[in-house]
Each structure stands twice: as structure tokens, then as C-alpha cells.
């Protein structure tokens, strides 16, 4: 697929001209979601070409049995996967007896897709010669309602340009679906029963093993160009596929429109016995309101979202389109209403990574949701981890840890570890540190001092107990070391003393000690409850303090530079710039052995620590480390360019920061990693937001105060953003002449360029 096939526009994603080679990529890019459900932008009509059909439901997953060559102690028994749900969008069409299938139609003209990010509505249109006798024009509009999480809508219009064909619409629900990434080709669903009538079609399905009950429902009506109901309705059912079929003879020059409402009703929120009644009420009310009014209500909700979360860039439409696409997809994926849900790396756009929760949520996504939503949304992300603390303790116990030590999973749906690569499952333990940092980050940003005594302190203590048991004392080094780990840079496995992991562990222990003292002092009653619950003994603190003082941090023997891990200098060093284009990405072109022996870094590792703990290091140290590690970094993790963009901004390297920003903001739109057909990189999109707000905007919280220190890329005339800081909306506008910061709370203290703002 060629880069740049999408048109540049500030508010829209536009594809023109039909190319079967681009279909799967566009299915990802034009995906829709509303926090409760999502779907790839599959064609409604039949398509016999290469396609990746996908519809997904928040919180519904299947424990696909782990597939490994040999078993290891502590291995998870399954890899949890968000599963492909029964398909309700299907509308197969015959025109004068001929199937409408763009893969088989030779004369497709004026093909166009548009995703309007401002309104949240996706449209597709084309003209096609079906036969010598018939030519039609088609226009489809579709959305998943932000106003009603269980409702989706399709408006499918056909106009007869030549001839007067009989049109047959087969509007169906299909339960014969499967995941493309199934380990053992297992069926993930059993179908319990169904309803088929003039008023409703509904399929009640249940996941195997996890037993999630879901009702997939739909209802269709055919309207003439004046809005009158037309056509004769027939009903069919066969092997878990149920249909409403409508036939109508269309006169040349006239049009008809099929309106289809559908979606999913989830037993996590409703009784199964109520499925039919809820679905009937939804479709009845939807038809009464009509597609256009429902679209207005949906777009109104998007308008409210954009009011707070939009970033405006003047003078650079490519950059503008990139950031809005990222913000749009983040809001489609998660709305924060339900603490049982979280953010998968692919969101609702694909199946890679299982749709599960990773450390990405705490390290990258939390800042976005803290600043663009009510603080309760971010609190729910932390509550998600607190409610899974018992599982984290259980995960650690399977690996031999005790005394309430917790190892949060690398990949999870319900708190259990479900990742099956040993070098990540057992060794990429820095994820514990990301969760602890998120607690710290949340309190300093929101000012919510209740979360830690209520929930956070238990999480911090359990994580710290893990660190204390995970280190061991080296007599040779006279220090505590951490052996056999994998840092954020996954192009290094099973190494000793990863600097980032050791450093965040040291910080976490220090932070937990401080928070224990605060809870003891200011929440005495709560502390008494906690110590009984976790079997606490103050004697633990002696070892904690000793580890903090003596933990080993590898350092260059000659330069003032922290080493990524022990033995890093044994490598043969070459900058990543020597790599040929045909070798990139190296994870698709090199052997794993060659990657492990190379000096090349997948993503920010030491620099990840410099990003999180900015105030621990001066600018000179940041510069030294950036200049040492960035040339070695191939940025083959979607999480890498955003961190480098932020750090380059802090160093005043505006154009380098801008280059990294374009890469992270247009990672999927321009398909940098040649994998967009698998789905979008949702969690890294939060990093894109950070690269503007924390990078170019210079927003950070230092010593409990909000600091804003912006820089303006040369190609931008102006940029602006809003953040919700401690329940105060702060607007920042930066142009070539001035920095304008406005907010309405006179008690809020804000610093700009180091100077306190006086209102």
C-alpha cells in the first residue's frame, strides 16, 4: 500500500478511488466505536475480495488456550482475546438479479469514503455498472451512537441511474463468525436462541468458557425518496444467520433507502430475560426519531467531546488531521463510564494483542483522559487496577513470591496474566512501576488526595513488596541487583540490571514509604483497617530503606551516562541510520538472534525514565542521554516516537520534535509500520496527544504547580489546546507573537516560562 493515499483535510479522513489492495487498511482507518462497542469499516454489501471482518464488544472476551512449544511453570493457561461478535451490519444486495460486489464489478466510479471526525459519521459512496442494463449510485451513512451506547445506525441509499431493476435487500445478523487470530480454530460462541419477526431480528449468543451473554439485534425498513415505507418484507433463517429480506422495483431516476438500526445488548448491564424487550424498544424509538435526528444527537455528543479535547493547529493541515484522528479514535475506544473496561492497544479496530489491557494505559493513556475528561474517568482507570489487586497477588504467588507481593499482568482482561511469551510474561516487570507512577501522576495532576488512602496505598505496598523480593544482594557489587528482566526495549531480553526497571523500582519504594507516612498521619483509622487486611509489620521498612540506598544503577565507566543494562557496551555500535530501507522494520526482516546482538533499540528505555522523572535530572544530563540513545533507536514500537518528541521539545530541538510528532500522529494514516490492516495503534495515540500538550505545549506539574512552557514548530502559525487541571479548564493559545493562557479559577496558580501568572 502506498503512503499518502488519503487526502489531507483538517476534519475529515478521505479516500477516493476504489483499490482492492487498500480495503483492509481502510477498514482499520475508518473504524467506528462508542466506548461500548466498535467495528471495522467493512462494507455492508457482499465483498468477495480480501477483507478483515470485525465487530467487537467492550468487556467481552474469550480465554483462547495458550499455544506454546513447551510449558513453563507460571505460564498462563490462556491468552484472553476480545472476540469477533456476530455481525449485524450486513446488507447483501441484488440488482436485477446481479449481486452487488465491488470486487467483481469492473466499472466502479466516483468511489469515496469520508470519516467526519467532527460529527462522528462515516459515509461511503460510489457508482457501478451492474450489467449492461443497470447502473446505480450508492450512498451509505453510518455511525455508532455516542448518545446511546447500544445503538448503531446505517442509511443505505440506492439510485437507479440506468434501467429499472428489482432491488433485493437481504438485511441480516450473522452468527457464523470467528477470530482471525484464534490459536486453535475454536468456536468462541454458542448461539442460544433467536427472534425473527417483522419488528425485530435478534440472536442471543453466549461465549464459551467465559459465558458472556450478548443479544445482537437489528431492524430494517425500506423508504422511498419521500420517506414512505415501501417494499415487501420476508424473513429467513439458516444456520445462525437470520434475515429480513425486502424487495422493491426501482424506477429509473428514482431512489430508495434502507434504514437499519442494530447493535449489542450486554448481560453485563441487563438481564438476559430482558433482551427482546430492550431491543424492541430501541428499534421502535429509533424508527420514530429517524436516522437524521439520531445522527444529530450523536453529533451533539461529539461536539461536547471536541469542546474540551480538540487541539487546533493553524498552518499545517497534515499535522492538524493527524492529531484529530488520534483524539477521535481515543474517544471512540474509551469513555470512562465503566470501571470494568479499559483500553486495548488496538481498541475496537483489530484483534492483535488480544484487545487486552497493557501498561500502555497507565504510562500513556492516563494523562490524556485526566486532561480531557472529568477526573472520575481517570480515577476509573486506577480503580480497574485496584479491583484486580487480588489477581495481581495471585499472579506473583504463581511465580514464587509471597507476603502479599503483587505482579500486575503484562496482558489482562480480568486481572489474570494471559500473555504467553516468557521474556515478557515473567521478565517485563517494569509494568508494575507504570501502575505506581500512574497513581502518583493522578494525585499530583487532579489534586485528589482521597484515592491513595482509599485504594492506592494497598496497590503501592503490594507492588513494593514485589520489588523487595525481586532484587537480590550482590556481594561483588555491594548493591541490590535485578537479574533476568526485559525493559521497555523489547529488542533486549533476559538481561541484568535494566536501568529503567531498577530506577522505577527504587522510586516506587521511596514513594510508597512517603505515602505510608502520610496515611499513618492523616488517615489513622483507614491505616488501622489496612494493616489488618494486608498483615503489615513495620519491620518490613528496614529492608525497604536498605534497598533504596543500595540498589544498583548501571553507568558508563567513562561518561556521565546511565547504561541501558549490564553488558550494553559489549555491543558493536552503529547508528540506526546505516540500516537500509529494505531492512526496516528489522523485526520483519532480521532474525531474532541478530536483533538481540545488535545495538538497536525498539523504543525509549533509559529515555522513558528521563521522560517520567524529568525533575530528577538536569537539562545537560537529558541532552547527553538523548544524544547517546536516540541514534540507536529504530522506533519500531508505536510508543517510541512520542516520547522522543517530548524530550526533543524539552531540549529546544523543535524541528526534531516536529519530525517525531508527524511520525506518531500519522503512524496509521501513513502506515509507517506497514501493518495498519491489522488495526490501529490506539494506546500510542495518547502519546501523540502528549507530544503536543506536554511537548510543544510544555505542560507539566512541578512541585504541585502547573507549568506551561510552549514552543512553536516553524511550520505552524498557531496551536491551541484545553486541559482540565484540578477541575479548572485551562486554555492555551500559542502563536508567533504571544502565549495566551486563560482560565476562570483565581485560586489556581500557573507558571508560564517559569514566571507566575497574575490574574
N, C-alpha and C positions, 0 to 999 in steps of 0.2 A: 504494500500500500504506500502510495506517495504521500509524503508530508505535505500539509498545506492544502488539502482538497476542500477544506471547509472555508467558507467565506468569513472575512473579518467584519465583525459588527459589534457595537458596544453592548447590545441587549439580546442578541439572538445568535443561535448556532444554526448555520445554514449550509445545507448540502444541495448542490444542483447537479443534475445528470445522473442517470442510473448506471451503476457499475457493480455487477455481482461480486467483484473482489472486495468491495468496500462494505458489503452488507453487514457482516459480523462486527466490524469495527463500529459502524454507525449504530448498530443495536445497543452497543455499550454507551456510546456518547449521548444518544438521545433517550437514555433510560429515564423512567419516571418513578417517583416514590413519594410517600407522605408520612414517613416515620413508622407507620403500622404495616405497610406492605409496599412492594415495589415490583417493577417489571422491566425487562429489557424491551427495546423498541422493535419487537418482532412485528412483521406485517400481520394484519388481521386476516387478510385473504391467504389462500394456499400459496406456499412458496417451496418449490422443489429444489432450489439451489442450496448452497452451503449456508447454514444458519445455526444459531445457538439460542434455542427457545428457553426462556427463563422467567418465572414468576415466583416471588418469594414473600414470606410472611414473617414479621418480626417475632422473635421468641420461639419459633417452631424449628426443631432440628431433629436429626437422626444420628444415633451413635454407630457410625459405619465402622465395622471391625477393623482394627489396625492390620495393615499389610506390611510385614517386615520379613527379612530373610531369616532372622533368628531372634529369639526373645531374650530380653534382659530384665533383671529384677527392677521393679519400679516402673516398667513400661506401662503406659496407659493401654487399656484394652480396646479403646475405640478412638476414632477421630470424629469429633462432633461436626456435623455439616448442616448448614442451612440448606433446606431441600427444595427442589423444584416442586411447586404446588400445582394442583390442577389448573389447567388453562381456561380462563373464561373469556378471553378477548377474541377468540376465533370467529370469523365470519367468512366462510367459504362461499364463493360466488360463481354462478354460471351465467354467461351472457349468450342468449340464443343457443344454448346447449354446449357452449365452449367454456372451459374452466378459465377463470382469471388467475394467471400465474405469471408473474413478471419474469421468472426465469425462462419461461417458454415463449413468451411474447417477443417477437423480433422487432417490433416497431414501438418502443416506449419513448415518448417525447415529453418535454416540459416537466420532467421528474424533479420534485423539490421536497426537501424536508426542512422544517423550521421548528426549533425549540425556543419558544419565547420565555426567557428566564424571568422577565418582569411579571408575567401573568401565570407562569407555570403550565402553559398549554402547548402541546405538541401537535403540529399539523404535517400532513403529507399529501402531495397532490401529483397527478400525472395524467397523461393522455395515452391511450393504447388502442391499436388496431387489433381487435379480437379475431376478426375474419374478414373476408372480402366484403361482407355485408354490414359489419358492425364496427363502429368506432365509438369509444366512450371517453369521458373525462371523469376523473375521480378526485374527490377531496375528503380527507379524513381529519377530524379533530379529536384529540384525546387528552384526558387528564385523570389523575388520581387526586381526589378531593382533599385539600388541606383543611376544609371545614368539617368534613365527616370522614373519619379515618377508615371506615369500612366500605367506602363508595368510590367506584371508578365509573367513567362515562366515555362513550365513543359515539361520534356522529359521522356516519359513513354515507357520503352523498355521491350518487352516480348520475351523470347526464349523458343522454344519447346524442352523440354528435352526428352519427350516420346510422340510418336504419332504425327499426322499431322492435328491438329484441324483447323476448321474455326474460326477465331477470329472476333468478332463484337465489335467495339469501339463505344459507344454512348457518344459523347463529347458534353456537354450541358451547358446552362445557366439556372438556376432555380430561378424564382422569388417567389416561394412558400416558403418563409422563415418567421421566427418570432423570437422575442427575448425570451430567456428563462426566463427573469426577468420581463416580461410585467405585469403591475399591473392589467389590466382589460381584457387581451387577445385581445386587439385591434389589427387590422392590422395596421402596421406602413407605408406601401407603397401602392400607387396605380400605376398600370402599364399603361403607356400611349400608347405606340406603340412598334413595334419591326421590325427588319430587319432579314431576313434569306435568305442566298444565298450560293453559293459555296465559295465565297470570305470572307464572314463575317456573324456572328450572333451577334445581338445587341438587348438589351432590354432597352428601355427608361422608367425609373421609377421616381416617384415623392413622396416625403414623405408627408403624410397627415399633415395638420396644418402648419408645417414649410415650406413646398413647396420647398424643395431642389430637384433639378433635377439632375439625375445621369444616365449615359449610362453605362451599363455593357456589355462588348464586348468580343468576343473570335473568334479564327480561328484555325483550326486544319488541319494537314497534316500527312499522314502515309508514312514512308520511309522504304525501305528495308535496309539490313545491309551494302549496298554500298552507301546509301544516295539518292537513286532514289525514286521518288514519286510513290506510289502503292495504290491499293485498289479502290473500287468503292464508291462514296460518295452519300448518300441520306440525305434528310432533313425532319425533323419532328417538329411539334409544337402542344402543348396541354396545355391549362390552365397555361399560363405564364411560360412554360418550352419549350425552343427551342433547337434543337439538330442538329448536323452534325453526321451522322452515317456512319462509314467506315467498310467494310467487306473485309476480306482477308484470304485465306487459307495458313497456315504457315507449311512449311515442317519441319519434324523432324530434329533437329540440327541447324535450321536457326532461325533468329530473325527479328523482325520488331519494329519500334519505332514511336510512336505518338508524334509529336511536337505540343504543344498547347500554343498559346500566348493569353493573355487576361488581363483584369483589369477594371478600372473605369475611366470615363471621367466626371469631376465635373463641373457643371454650375457655381460654384463659380469662375472658371477660364476660362470658354469657353461659347460661345453662344450655346443654345440647337440646333439651326439650323445647327450647325457645327459638331454635334456629329458623324454622319455617316462618314463624310469626314475625320475627325481626326482619327477615329477608323480604317478606311480602310488604311490610310497612315501608321498608327502604325503597323498593321499586315503585310502590304506589305513590309515595310522596315525591319521588324523583320525577316520575312522569307528569305529575300535577304541576310541579315547578317548571319542568322543561330543562333541556340541556343548557340553554343560554343563561338562564337565571342561576343555575348551579355553577356554571363557569364563572359568573360574576362573583358569587360568594367565595369560590375557590381563589380567584384572583385578588379579592379583597384581603384574604388571609396572607397571600404573598406580599401584598402591598405593606401590610403591617410588619412582616419579616424584613423587607428591604428598608423600611424606615429606620430600623436600628442597625442592620448588619451591612448595608451597602458600603462599598468603597468606590469612590469616584476618582477616575484618572482622566485628566484632560490632556489632549495632545498625543495620545498613544492608544489607539483603538485595539491593537493587538494585546497590550498589557491589560486594558480595561476588560476585554472579553475574557481573558484568562482568569482574572480574579473573580469576576462574577460567576463564571462557570463553576469555580471551586466552591464559592459560597452557596450557590444554588444546590449543588449536589450534597453538601454537608447538611443543609436544611431538609432536603428530601430524605436523608438517611435517618436522622435522629432529631426528635423534638423535645425530649426530656420529660415527657408526661408520665412515663412509666419506668420506675427504677429497676424493673426486671429486664429491661432492654439495654443494649449497648451498641457500640459501633464496630462493625466488621470492616476489615481492610478493603473489601470490595463493595460494602454496603449491599444494596439490592441489585447490583449490576452484573454479578457473576458468581461463580462458585469456588474460585481459587481461594485458598486459605480457610475454606470451610465456613466463611461468614462469621467466624468466631471473634471473641474479644482478645486483643493483644495488648502489650504495653503501650502501643500507639495511642490508646485512649488517654492514658494519664500524661504521657510525655508530649503529645502533640494536639490532641483534640480538646482537652480540658480548657486551655486558655481561650480558644475560640468560643466555646459555649459559655464560659464565665463572662466574657466581654460583650457578647451579642444577645444574650438571653437574660431572663431573671436568674438570680443566683441559685434558686432552687433546682434549676436544670443541672448545673454543675454539681450541686450537692447530691443529686440523684446518681450521678456517675460515681461519686465516692461511696454513697450508700450501697450501690451494687457490689462493691468490693467488701464492705463491712458485712453484708449479709452472706457473703461467701467465705468468711474468715474460717469457719469450722472446716470447710473443704480444703482451704489452704493449709491448715494444720494437718489435716489428714494426708494431703499430698506430701508434705515434708516427712511425716512419720513413715510413709512407704519407702522413703529413701534413707531411713535410719536416724532421723532427727527426733528429738523428744522435748519434754518440758514446755509444750505449747509453742514450739518454733513453727513458723508458717513460711511456706514457699508458695507464693501465688503462681498459678499456672501460666505458662507461656501462651497457651491457647485454651480457651474455655467457652462453654455456654452456661454452665450451671455451677462453676467453681471447681470442678474436677479438671485435672490436666488431661488434655486429649491431643497432644502433639506427639508424633512418633518418630522424630529424628533425635537420636540420643544426644548429639552435640548441642542441641537446642533445649530439649526437654530437661536434661539433667544439668546442663552447664551454662545456659544463658540466663544466669540468676540475677543479672543486673535489673531484671524486670521488677524485682522486689523494691529496689531503690526508686524506680519511677513512681511506684504507688506511694511510697513515703514522701517523695518530693511533691507529688500532686496534693497531698494533704497540707503540706507547708505552703504551697503555691496558692491553694484555695483560701486559706485563712488570711494570708498577707494581702491578697487581692480583694476579697469580699469583706474582710473585717468581721466575719462570722466566727466569734470566739467560742461558740457553743458546740461546734461539730467535734472538736477534739475530745473534750470530756465525755460527750455523748457516745461517740463511736470511734473516732480516730486514734485515741490513745491505746486502745486494745490492739488495733492493727499495727501501730508503731512498735509496741512491745513485742508482739509476736514476730514481726519481721526482724527486729533487733536480736531476739533470741536465736533466730536462724543464722544471722551473721556471726554471732559469737561461737556457734558450733561449727560453722563452715570454715573459719580460719583455723590455722594451727601454728604453734610457735616454732620458728626455725632457729635452732641453736647457732647455725652458721651465720645467719643474718642478724641474730639477736632482735628479731622482729616477728610479728604475726604476718603470715603469708596466706594467700588463697590460691590453691592449686586446681588445675583441671577445669578451667572455665572457658566460656566463649563470650567475648564482649559484643557491643553493638556491631562491630565489624565482623560479619559472619564469614569473611574470607580468611579468618584465623580461627581454628578450632582446637579445643583441648590444650590451651596454653596456660601458663602460670603467671599469676600476678598481673592480670589486665588492669592497667592504671585506672580506667574509668570505674570498673567494678569495685576495686579496693577503695577508691576515693569516695564513691557514693555510699559504700558501706560505712566508712569512717564518719562521713557527715551524718548519716542516718542514726548511728549510735549517739553521737553528740546531740542531735536534735531531739531524740527520744528522751535522753537524760534531762534536757531542759524542759520538755513538756511534762514529764513526770513531776518535776518540782513545781510547775505551775498548777497542775491538777491537785497535787497534795495541798498546796497553799490556798487555792481559791475554790476548790470543789471537794472539800473534805469528805462529805457524805458520799459523793459519787466514787471517790477513790476507795473508800471502805468496801463498797459493793464490788468494785473491780478486783481488788486484791483477793477477795474470797473466790471470785469467779475464775481467776487465772492462776491461783495458787502462788501468790507472789511472796518473795522473800528479799528484803533489802540487801542481803549478802550478794545477790547477783551483781549489784552495781560495782563491786570491787573489780571483778573481771572486765566488765564493760569499760570502765575507766582505763584499765591497763591496755586493752586492745586499742582504744582510741589513741593513746600515747605512742604505741609501738607498731602500728600497722605499717606495712612496707609499701612504699610507692616507688616503682622503678624509675630511675633517672639516667639520663645520658652522662657518661663519665667525664665528658669534657665541656658540654654545652649545658646551659640552664634550660633544659628541655626534659619534660617527663616522657618516658618511653611507653609506647602502647602496651608492651608486655615484656617479660623476660625474654632475652634472645632476639629481640626485634632487630638489633644491629647486626646480627649474623647474616641477614639477607643481603642479596646483591641488589643495590638500589638503582632504579631507573625511574624517571618521571613517567606518569601515565600518558604524557603527550607523545611518547615514542610508539604507542600502540597504533596499528593500522586500523582503518575503518572496518575492514572485513573481519578483524579480530573482536570487535565490540558488538554486543556486550560479551565480556570474556566468559561469563557464566553460561553462555550458549555456544561458545566456540573453543574453550580450553578444557582440558581435563581438570578434575578437581585437585589432583596431585599438583599440577602446575600452578594452579591458583594459590594453593596453600604455601608453596615455596616462594611465591612472588612477593614483592613488597606492596602490592596494590591493595588498596583499602576500599571496601564496598561502600561504606558510609562513615559519617563522622563518628569517631570513637573517643579519642582524647578530646577532640574539639567539642563533642557532645557535653563533656564535663565543663569545658570553658563556657559553653552556652548557658548551662543550667546555673553555674556558680560564678557568674560574671564578677560579682563583688569580691570574690576570693583572690582575684588575680589582677594585676595592673595591665595597662594597655600594651606595654612593652612585652610582657610575657605572652599575651594573646597574639601579638604580631609574630613573635618568634615561633610559637607553636603552629600558627596558621601557615606560615611560610615553609615550615618543615613538613607538615602533614597534607596540606591541600594538594600539592603537586603529585602526591602518591595516590590520590583518591579518584576512583573511576565513577563514583556516583551511580552505581548500579542498583542501589536501593532508592526507592522513591522518597525515602525520608531524609536523604542526604543533601540535595541542593538547597533546601530551605534553611537548614542550619548554617551552611556556608554563606548564604545570602545575608543572614542576620549578622554573622560575625564580620563579614566584609563591610557591612554598613557601620558597625561599631568602630572599625578601623578607618573609616572615612574613604574606603575604596568603592565609591559609588557605582562606577561602571561595572566593576566585577560583581558587585552585589546585584546589579540590574541583570547581568547575564545569567546569574544563578536564579534570579526571580523568574525570568522568562522560561527557564527550563522547568522549574517546579510548577509554575502556573499553567503552562501549556504541555505538561508531561503527557496528558492523554489526548488533548486536541491535536497535537503534532506527533503523537505516538513515538516519543523518544526511545522507549524501551522495547518497541516492536512487539507489544503484547496487549494492546488495547482491546483486541477482540475478545480477550478473556474477562474483561470488566475494567472498571475504573479504579484508580488509586485513591479511595475516599479519605483514609486517615492522613495521607500525605497532603491532601488538600487543606487540612487545617494548618499544616506547616506553611503552605503558601500564604494563608491569611497572616500568620505570624511574621513572614518575611516582609510584609508591607507594614503592619502595625508595630511590631517590635523592631523590625529592621529599619526601613525608611522612616517610619514614624517615631522610632526611638522610644517607645513606651516601655517603661519598666517600673517596678516598685522597689525602691531602695530605702532602707531604714524606715519602713512603714509609710513612705510618702510616694505619691505618683510623680514620676519624672517623664518628661516628653522632650526628646532631643532629635528633631527630624532632620533628614537630608532629602534633597530633591534630585532624582535622576535627570540627566541632561535632556533626555527626550520627552520629559513630562513638563507641561506648563503648570500643572497644579494637581494635587491629590488631596482627598479628604476622607475622613472616616469618623465613626462614632464608637465609643466604648461605654459600657455600663460599669462604672467603677464605684463600688460601695453604694449601690442604688442611686447613683447620680449619673445622668447621661452627659458625657463629655464629648464635644465635637471639636475636631482638629482639622484645620484647613491650612495647607502648605503650598505656597507658590513662590515664584522667583523673587518676590518683593517682601513677603512677610509671612509670619506664622500667626494664625488666628485660632485661639483656644477659647471656647465658650462653654459655660455650664452654669447651673442655676443655684447651686448649694454654696452659700457664703462660708460655711464651715469647712469646706473641702480645701485642703492645701495642695497646690500643684506647682511643680517646678518646670520651667522651660529653659533649656540650655543652661541649667544649673542655677537659674535665678528664680526666686519665689515670685509667683504671680500675685499681684494685689488687685482685688476686685473692689 
